[in-house]
Amino acid sequence: MKKLRKGDPVIVIAGKNKGAISSIASTSGDFVYLKDVNVVKRATKGQGFVEKTLPIHHSNVAYYLADQKAATKI
C-alpha cells in the first residue's frame, strides 16, 4: 500500500541528499521523484548536457510536518 502521493511534503532521511526537504513530483513503483533533489547532468548526443532528476527509494524519505519541523510516520 503506497502512502506517499504526488505533492506530499517529504524529507530525505538517508543517502547523499539526507536532510533535503522537498515535495514529490511523481512516483514510479517503489521510487519517488522529488523536486530539485538528486539532480544530475547527463551527456546526451545531439542535446549536450541535460539536467535529469533521478529517483529515490520510498524507504529513504519520510513525510514532513512543516509546523512541527519534523519527520513523521504515516
VMD Tcl script that draws the C-alpha trace (Angstrom):
set ca {
  {0.00 0.00 0.00}
  {1.51 3.29 -1.12}
  {1.20 6.01 1.49}
  {3.12 8.83 -0.17}
  {1.43 10.64 -3.04}
  {2.27 13.34 -5.57}
  {2.58 16.75 -3.91}
  {3.24 15.47 -0.37}
  {6.00 17.29 1.56}
  {8.86 14.93 2.43}
  {12.33 14.96 3.96}
  {15.16 12.71 2.81}
  {16.31 10.57 5.77}
  {19.14 8.57 4.13}
  {21.68 8.90 1.34}
  {23.74 11.74 -0.09}
  {20.77 14.15 -0.01}
  {19.97 13.50 3.66}
  {18.13 16.42 5.24}
  {16.74 17.83 1.98}
  {13.12 18.99 2.22}
  {11.01 18.91 -0.94}
  {7.71 17.72 -2.37}
  {7.03 14.67 -4.51}
  {6.93 15.41 -8.25}
  {5.93 11.86 -9.28}
  {6.09 8.22 -8.26}
  {7.10 5.09 -10.13}
  {6.83 1.73 -8.40}
  {8.87 1.88 -5.18}
  {10.65 5.07 -6.24}
  {9.75 8.75 -5.88}
  {10.99 11.77 -7.83}
  {11.49 14.91 -5.74}
  {11.55 18.49 -6.98}
  {15.10 19.91 -7.11}
  {16.64 16.94 -5.24}
  {19.04 14.36 -6.72}
  {19.55 16.32 -9.95}
  {22.49 15.24 -12.13}
  {23.90 16.26 -15.51}
  {23.94 13.68 -18.28}
  {25.63 13.96 -21.67}
  {23.06 13.37 -24.39}
  {24.04 13.01 -28.03}
  {22.71 15.95 -30.05}
  {21.48 17.86 -26.98}
  {24.66 18.42 -24.98}
  {24.45 18.25 -21.20}
  {20.94 17.76 -19.83}
  {19.91 18.02 -16.17}
  {17.94 14.97 -15.08}
  {16.21 14.14 -11.79}
  {16.99 10.64 -10.55}
  {14.59 8.64 -8.35}
  {14.96 7.95 -4.62}
  {13.61 4.78 -2.99}
  {10.48 5.45 -0.93}
  {12.13 3.95 2.19}
  {14.66 6.82 2.18}
  {12.05 9.57 2.53}
  {9.59 10.41 5.31}
  {6.51 12.62 5.43}
  {7.42 16.10 6.71}
  {5.32 18.26 9.01}
  {6.21 21.91 8.38}
  {4.53 23.25 11.53}
  {6.49 20.87 13.81}
  {9.59 20.86 11.57}
  {9.93 17.12 11.97}
  {9.51 13.88 10.04}
  {6.67 11.59 10.99}
  {5.34 8.12 10.24}
  {2.05 7.73 8.38}
}
mol new
graphics top color blue
foreach p $ca { graphics top sphere $p radius 0.5 }
foreach p [lrange $ca 0 end-1] q [lrange $ca 1 end] { graphics top cylinder $p $q radius 0.2 }
display resetview
